[in-house]
Amino acid sequence: MTEIKIEKTIHLTAPKSHVWEFLTKADLIAKWFNAPSKDLAPGEEFELAERDSGEVLCWGKVLEMSPTDFMAWDFTVGPANGHMSRVEWHLADAQSGTTLTLRHTGLPQTADGFGLILALDKGWHGFLNTLYEASVPKDYTATITTPATAEAAQNAILNEMHLWWSDRVELEENGFTIRFNKSHVRFEFEASCASENQLVWRCTDANMIIENVDDTTEWHNSRLIWDITPTPTGSEVSLTHEGLNEKMECLDVCTRGWELYFENSLKSHLSGETPTPQTH
């Protein structure tokens, strides 16, 4: 009789290195699966506990590990009564993301064991769906609250960048170029916006010189989406940098840049305090 096994494949928008973290790091595994007490490592045993109760539901040992490509476990769950099976994780590059395949073999092939296979099949289906959602790279987004009106906030974002972002801004009819020392980025204004209180800018040229970041053009084709909402006491301004996520090597540096210029400098400027733009 042909062995009954479980095999499931999902396609993720994240690179292999990012997905691998979700398969091996304890805090990230807990976002989609039962929670291990430590990161997974070759040759080491592990226990996976239910997140709320702390009850250990499954356990095993990492048999093989080839970072970002392959991992194999010796694996069992409570209802298996000690029967050990094999779980394999296969990762492959796919366009701008990852194809992840789970292969679960060595399962009990008896009539009674088929009920366990059905339960495991359903469980893996749910866990992989959660992994799909949890591992999607999260774009930078933040919101500031200011006493400025929505009109004043929009004017500051469009026409006063030199006061809160960089003092080297070259405005054009349909966009602008902004410079930071030897780096520069050019944005083009997009006409299609969800509302009159939204601004959308697409990066059409980038040369971001950042230490330990090889690709100076990472920002190219990313977008800045500004949403400005009137409030009874002023306005809320939200910025999403679409594309600034784990796929970019500059994520940490660029996030800190937005914390400085958007979350602090622009907020100060709109609040009548002293902003901190890049000066040359």
C-alpha positions as CSV (number, residue, x, y, z in Angstrom):
1,M,0.0,0.0,0.0
2,T,1.3,3.5,-0.8
3,E,2.5,5.4,2.2
4,I,0.1,8.1,3.3
5,K,2.0,11.3,3.9
6,I,1.3,15.0,4.3
7,E,2.8,17.5,1.8
8,K,1.8,21.2,1.5
9,T,3.3,24.0,-0.4
10,I,2.8,27.8,0.0
11,H,4.2,30.7,-1.9
12,L,5.4,33.7,0.2
13,T,6.3,37.2,-0.7
14,A,9.3,37.3,1.6
15,P,12.9,36.2,0.7
16,K,14.2,32.8,1.9
17,S,16.3,34.5,4.6
18,H,13.2,36.1,6.1
19,V,11.1,32.9,6.0
20,W,14.0,30.9,7.5
21,E,13.9,33.2,10.6
22,F,10.2,32.3,11.0
23,L,11.1,28.6,10.9
24,T,14.0,28.7,13.4
25,K,13.8,31.7,15.8
26,A,11.7,31.0,18.9
27,D,9.9,34.3,19.1
28,L,8.9,34.1,15.4
29,I,7.9,30.5,15.5
30,A,5.5,31.5,18.3
31,K,3.7,33.9,15.9
32,W,2.4,31.0,13.8
33,F,3.0,27.7,15.6
34,N,3.3,26.4,19.1
35,A,6.0,28.2,21.0
36,P,9.5,26.7,21.6
37,S,11.5,27.6,24.6
38,K,14.6,28.4,22.5
39,D,15.8,28.9,18.9
40,L,16.1,25.6,16.9
41,A,19.6,24.4,16.3
42,P,21.1,21.3,14.6
43,G,21.2,18.2,16.7
44,E,19.2,19.7,19.5
45,E,15.9,18.6,20.9
46,F,12.9,21.0,21.2
47,E,9.5,21.2,22.8
48,L,6.6,23.2,21.4
49,A,4.1,24.5,23.9
50,E,0.6,26.0,23.5
51,R,1.0,29.7,23.7
52,D,-1.7,30.5,26.4
53,S,-1.6,27.4,28.7
54,G,2.1,26.5,28.2
55,E,1.2,22.9,27.8
56,V,3.7,21.0,25.6
57,L,1.8,19.7,22.6
58,C,4.6,18.4,20.4
59,W,8.3,17.8,20.5
60,G,11.3,16.4,18.6
61,K,14.8,17.0,17.5
62,V,16.4,18.9,14.6
63,L,18.1,16.2,12.5
64,E,19.4,18.3,9.6
65,M,19.7,22.0,8.9
66,S,21.0,23.8,5.8
67,P,20.3,27.5,6.5
68,T,17.7,29.1,4.2
69,D,17.3,25.9,2.1
70,F,16.3,22.8,4.2
71,M,15.6,21.5,7.7
72,A,14.5,18.1,9.0
73,W,12.9,17.2,12.3
74,D,12.3,14.0,14.3
75,F,8.8,14.9,15.4
76,T,5.8,13.7,17.4
77,V,2.6,14.9,19.1
78,G,0.9,13.7,22.3
79,P,-1.8,11.6,20.6
80,A,0.9,9.7,18.7
81,N,1.9,7.9,21.9
82,G,5.6,8.2,21.2
83,H,5.5,7.3,17.5
84,M,8.2,9.5,15.9
85,S,7.8,10.8,12.3
86,R,9.8,13.0,10.0
87,V,9.0,16.6,9.1
88,E,11.0,18.3,6.3
89,W,11.0,22.0,5.3
90,H,12.1,22.8,1.8
91,L,12.7,26.4,0.7
92,A,13.3,27.6,-2.8
93,D,13.6,31.0,-4.5
94,A,10.5,32.0,-6.4
95,Q,10.5,35.3,-8.3
96,S,10.7,37.9,-5.6
97,G,9.7,35.5,-2.8
98,T,9.9,32.0,-1.5
99,T,8.2,28.6,-2.2
100,L,8.0,26.7,1.1
101,T,7.1,23.0,1.1
102,L,6.3,21.0,4.2
103,R,6.7,17.2,3.9
104,H,5.5,15.0,6.8
105,T,6.4,11.3,6.5
106,G,6.7,8.2,8.7
107,L,3.2,8.6,10.0
108,P,1.3,5.6,11.4
109,Q,-0.3,3.7,8.5
110,T,-2.9,1.8,10.5
111,A,-6.7,2.4,10.4
112,D,-6.5,4.0,13.9
113,G,-3.5,6.1,12.7
114,F,-5.5,7.6,9.8
115,G,-7.5,9.7,12.3
116,L,-4.2,11.2,13.6
117,I,-3.1,11.9,10.0
118,L,-6.3,13.7,9.3
119,A,-5.8,15.8,12.5
120,L,-2.2,16.6,11.6
121,D,-3.2,17.5,8.0
122,K,-5.8,19.9,9.3
123,G,-3.4,21.3,11.8
124,W,-0.6,21.9,9.3
125,H,-3.1,23.6,7.0
126,G,-4.0,26.1,9.7
127,F,-0.5,26.7,10.9
128,L,0.8,27.3,7.4
129,N,-2.0,29.8,6.7
130,T,-0.9,31.6,9.9
131,L,2.7,31.5,8.8
132,Y,1.7,33.0,5.4
133,E,0.1,36.0,7.2
134,A,2.8,36.4,9.9
135,S,5.8,36.3,7.5
136,V,4.6,38.9,5.1
137,P,7.2,41.7,5.2
138,K,5.7,44.7,7.0
139,D,6.2,48.1,5.4
140,Y,7.4,51.0,7.6
141,T,4.3,52.9,8.8
142,A,3.9,55.5,11.6
143,T,1.4,58.2,12.6
144,I,2.0,61.5,14.3
145,T,-0.6,63.8,16.0
146,T,-0.1,67.5,15.6
147,P,-1.9,70.8,16.5
148,A,-1.6,71.9,12.8
149,T,-4.6,71.9,10.5
150,A,-4.7,69.3,7.8
151,E,-4.1,72.1,5.2
152,A,-1.0,73.3,7.1
153,A,0.3,69.7,7.5
154,Q,-0.1,69.1,3.7
155,N,1.7,72.3,2.9
156,A,4.6,71.5,5.2
157,I,5.0,68.0,3.6
158,L,4.9,69.4,0.1
159,N,6.5,72.8,0.3
160,E,8.6,72.9,3.5
161,M,10.7,69.7,3.2
162,H,13.8,71.9,3.6
163,L,12.7,72.9,7.1
164,W,12.2,69.4,8.5
165,W,13.8,66.8,6.1
166,S,16.8,68.1,4.2
167,D,17.9,71.6,3.3
168,R,18.8,70.4,-0.2
169,V,15.5,70.0,-2.0
170,E,15.0,70.6,-5.7
171,L,11.3,71.0,-6.4
172,E,10.0,70.3,-9.9
173,E,6.6,70.5,-11.5
174,N,5.7,66.8,-11.0
175,G,8.2,65.8,-8.3
176,F,11.4,66.6,-6.5
177,T,15.0,65.5,-5.7
178,I,16.2,65.5,-2.1
179,R,19.9,65.1,-1.2
180,F,21.7,63.9,1.9
181,N,25.4,64.5,1.6
182,K,26.4,62.3,-1.4
183,S,23.1,60.5,-1.5
184,H,20.0,61.5,-3.3
185,V,16.5,60.3,-4.1
186,R,14.0,61.5,-6.7
187,F,10.2,61.2,-6.2
188,E,7.5,61.7,-8.8
189,F,4.0,62.9,-7.6
190,E,1.3,60.4,-8.5
191,A,-2.0,61.8,-9.6
192,S,-4.2,58.9,-8.4
193,C,-4.9,59.3,-4.7
194,A,-7.6,57.8,-2.5
195,S,-8.7,61.3,-1.3
196,E,-7.7,64.9,-1.3
197,N,-6.0,64.4,2.0
198,Q,-3.6,61.8,0.6
199,L,-0.3,62.3,-1.2
200,V,1.5,59.5,-3.1
201,W,5.1,59.8,-4.3
202,R,6.9,57.1,-6.3
203,C,10.7,56.9,-6.2
204,T,12.0,57.1,-9.7
205,D,15.8,57.4,-9.0
206,A,17.8,56.5,-5.9
207,N,21.5,56.6,-4.9
208,M,21.5,55.9,-1.2
209,I,25.1,55.5,0.1
210,I,24.8,53.6,3.3
211,E,27.5,51.6,5.1
212,N,27.2,47.8,4.6
213,V,24.4,48.2,2.1
214,D,25.6,47.2,-1.4
215,D,22.6,48.2,-3.4
216,T,22.3,52.0,-3.5
217,T,19.1,51.8,-5.6
218,E,16.9,49.9,-3.1
219,W,14.4,52.8,-2.8
220,H,13.7,52.7,-6.5
221,N,10.0,52.1,-7.2
222,S,9.1,52.3,-3.5
223,R,6.4,54.7,-2.6
224,L,5.7,57.2,0.1
225,I,2.0,57.4,1.0
226,W,0.9,60.3,3.2
227,D,-2.6,60.3,4.8
228,I,-3.6,63.5,6.5
229,T,-6.7,63.3,8.7
230,P,-8.3,66.4,10.3
231,T,-9.0,66.1,14.1
232,P,-10.8,68.4,16.5
233,T,-7.5,69.6,17.8
234,G,-5.4,69.6,14.6
235,S,-4.5,66.7,12.4
236,E,-3.1,63.2,12.3
237,V,-0.4,62.4,9.7
238,S,0.3,58.8,8.7
239,L,3.3,57.8,6.5
240,T,3.7,54.4,4.9
241,H,6.9,53.7,3.0
242,E,5.6,51.0,0.7
243,G,8.5,48.7,0.0
244,L,10.6,49.6,3.1
245,N,10.5,46.2,4.8
246,E,12.7,43.1,5.5
247,K,13.4,42.9,1.7
248,M,15.6,46.0,2.0
249,E,19.1,45.8,3.4
250,C,18.7,49.4,4.6
251,L,15.6,48.6,6.7
252,D,17.2,49.4,10.0
253,V,19.0,52.6,8.9
254,C,16.1,53.9,6.9
255,T,13.6,53.2,9.7
256,R,15.8,55.2,12.0
257,G,15.9,57.9,9.4
258,W,12.1,58.1,9.3
259,E,12.0,58.1,13.1
260,L,14.3,61.1,13.1
261,Y,12.8,63.1,10.2
262,F,9.1,62.1,10.2
263,E,8.3,61.0,13.7
264,N,10.4,63.7,15.4
265,S,11.4,66.5,13.0
266,L,8.2,67.0,11.1
267,K,6.1,66.6,14.3
268,S,8.2,69.3,15.9
269,H,7.8,71.6,12.9
270,L,4.0,71.2,12.9
271,S,3.9,71.7,16.6
272,G,5.8,75.0,16.6
273,E,8.9,73.5,18.0
274,T,12.5,73.2,16.5
275,P,12.8,70.6,13.8
276,T,16.0,68.7,13.0
277,P,16.5,68.5,9.2
278,Q,19.6,67.3,7.5
279,T,21.9,70.4,7.0
280,H,24.9,70.8,4.7
